[in-house]
Amino acid sequence: MILFLTSSPCDNHVPSHMHLPFCYFEKNEFVNHLKKYWKQNSRCLIISASPTQFDRNNEMLYAFQKAFLYHGMIPEWVKICDARNDYHAADLIKESDVIILGGGHVPTQMTFFEAIGLRELLKDYQGIVMGISAGSMNCAETVYAQPEEPGESVDPDYKKFFRGLELTKYQILPHYQKVKDTILDGKRLYEDIIYADSKEQQFYALPDASYILQTEEGAVLYGEAFLIQNGEMIKICEDGDYRKL
């Protein structure tokens, strides 16, 4: 399996004449690395984080298809797996060369993954898996689902840690540049919540365009990134650079 753990690969700075929702980031060699493993006429499956939001899922399907074409990666087809066809999940995964795990609410997405048996379906998968935001977080052996919606950080029943897809040991915190100053339930998301939860943990805070590429040869971090453990955060990589993990 070729595993991309991204914060977000989606670059909104698209030439105006292209009329695209987004393209993929060229920075930090993301597109070059994706093309390296891409097979022409790949069959691509997007597994939704919001299985009943059909309009949103249809828009996502269109956007990702156009982004692949924009960068010269020609898919045979792009399909989405949500509540309309989840009973076909096993067949869709077997047919796919590229699987995209979309972004959304982390526990909600994992509930859907559990419902379709995704952990078992991916055990022997040999293609590309691209996690985006929540999709990357849920790839971990143990997922850290940082509170993100009002009330979650003070809810005694909210489960921050749970079993993930077990594709990687790396715990990703996405969209660092957007959420680093967030106040949730009267607390600072990072300093008061995430730092406190990092005891005996290692969290990788990634801005958009940063990612971890994991292959049989190991894992490499590309772009700006911060390591959080035991209540402390340090920068471990700069934009445009890389680091073996």
N, C-alpha and C positions, 0 to 999 in steps of 0.2 A: 504493500500500500504506500502511496505517496500522499502525505498528509500536510495540508496547508492550514495552519491555525492563524487566522487573521482577526484583527480588530474589525476592519472593513477594507475590502479590496476596491471599493467603489469610489471613483474620483468624479466629483460633480463638475469639474472644470473641463467641459467638452466644447469643442468648437461649435459656435452657434449654428452654423449651417448644417451640422450633422443631425440635429433634432433627436438627440438621445437623452434618456434620463441620467445616464452616467456611462463612463467607460471604466476600465481597470487602471489602477495606479501603475505608471511606468517606473516610478521611483523605487529605490531599494530592490531593483531587478525583479519586481514581482511578475510582470508580464513575461519577461525573458525566462524566468524559472517555470512559469505555467506552460509556456510554449515548449520548453524542453521535454516535458512529460506528456504533453497533449498528443493524442493520435488524431490524424485528420479524419473527419467524419465521425468523431466521437459522439456517443449517445449520452446525453446529460440528463440527470434527474435532480430536481430540487425537492428537498424534503422540508415542508413548511414548519415554521414554529407556531403558526396560528392556523390550525387545520380547518377551522370553520369560516375564516375570513376570505371567502372565495374571490371577491373583487380585488382585494389586495394581492392575493396569490396570482391571479391572472396578470396583474400589472407587473409583478415580480418576474413571472415567466417571460413576458415580452421584453423586459429590460435586460435580463441576463442573456437572452438569445441575441439581442442587438449588440450587447457589449462583446460577446465572443466574435461576432461577425466583424465588428469595428477593428478588432486586433488581428484579423486574419485567421482566426480559429473557426473553421467551418464545421458545425455540428450536423450529424445526420438528423437528429431531433433533440429537442429540449422538452421535457415533461415535468409536471409537478405532482408530488404525492401529498394529498391532503385528505380531508374527510370524505371527499367524493370518490376516491379510488384506493383508500388505504388497505382494503382487502386484497389488492393486487401488489402490495408492497414487495413481497418476496420476488415475484416475477420481474417487477420493474428494476429492482436492485441487480438481479442477475443479468439483465439486459444492458446495464449501464456501464460506461467507461469512466464517467465523471459523476460524482455525487456532491451536491452542494447542500450543506446544512444551514438553513437560513437563520436570520437573526430574529429576536423577539424576547418574550419573557421566559427566562431560563427554566423554572419549574414547569411551566405550561408546556414548553417544548419537550421536556423529558417525559412528561406524562404521555404525550403522543408517541415518542420514541419507544416507550415501554409497551404501549398498546399494540404497536406493529411489530414488536420483537426485534428492534433494530440492532441491539447489541449482538445478538446471535447471527443476524443476517450479515453483519459486517465482519465476522470473525475471520473468514477466509477471503475477503474481498481484496482484489489485486489492482484496482484502478486508482484514480485520483479521488481523494476526499478533500473538499474545501469547506472548512468551518468558517462561519461569519458571525462574529459577536457571540450571541448565545450558543450558536452551533459549535463554535470553538470551545466555549466553556464546558459544554456537555460532552466533549470528547474525552475529558479527563477520567482517570481511574476513580478519583474522588472529586466531585464537582464542588466548588465553592460558589454558591449562588448569592452574591452580594445583594442585600436588600436594595430594591430600586423603586418600589411603589409605596406611596404614603401608608404608614401603619405597619409595614413589614418589619422594620427594625425593632419595633416595640411589641410585636406579636409573639407571645411565648410559644405558639404553635408553628411559627414560620421555620422551616427547615433550611438552614444555610448549607449544610454539607449532606451530600447523598451520592449514591453510586452512579457513575457516569457510563459512557459507552466503552471505557477502558481501552481507548486507542492510543493514549499518551499519558505520561505522568505530569505533564505541564498544566498548571492552572492559570488560565488567562483572564485578565481583567481588561475588557475592551474600552475603546473611546476615551482614553485617559485625558486627551486634550479638551474634551467636552464636559466631562463629569468630575474632574479633579476638585472643583470648588463647590460641588453640590451640597446643599443642606437638606437632609432628610429627617423628618420627625424631630426637628430641632437639633440635629447632630450633624457634624461634618462627616460626610460619607467616608472619606479616606482616614483622616486623623482620628476620629472617634469610633468608627465602625470597623473599617477594613483592617487598620493597624491592630486593633484589639483582637481581631479574629485570626491574625497571622502567626500566633504562637505555634511553633513546630510545623509551620506551613511555609510554602514558597509560592508567592503569587507574582505573575509577570504582568505588569501594567503596560499596555500597548496603546499608543495613539493610532489613529487610522493611518494606513499605508505601512505599518510595521507588522511583522508576522514571524512565525516559526515554521520552518520547513523541515519535516521529519521524514526520513527515508530509512532504508535498511542500514545505511552507513552512519546514521546518527541524526541529531537535530542541530539546526543552525538558526540563530536568531538574526533577523534582518531589520535594520532601522532602529529608531529611538525606542528605548525600553527601560523600565525600572523594575528592580527586584524588591519585593516586600517580604520580609520575614522577621519574626520575633519583634514586631512593633516598630521596625525601622525600614526606611526606603532608601535605596541607592540607585543612581543611574548606572546601567551596565552596558549600554550601547548607544551610539549616536546615529542620527539620521545619515543615511548613505554608507554606513559601516555595517559590519556583521560580526557575530561572535558564536563560536561553537559552544554548545551546551553539554 
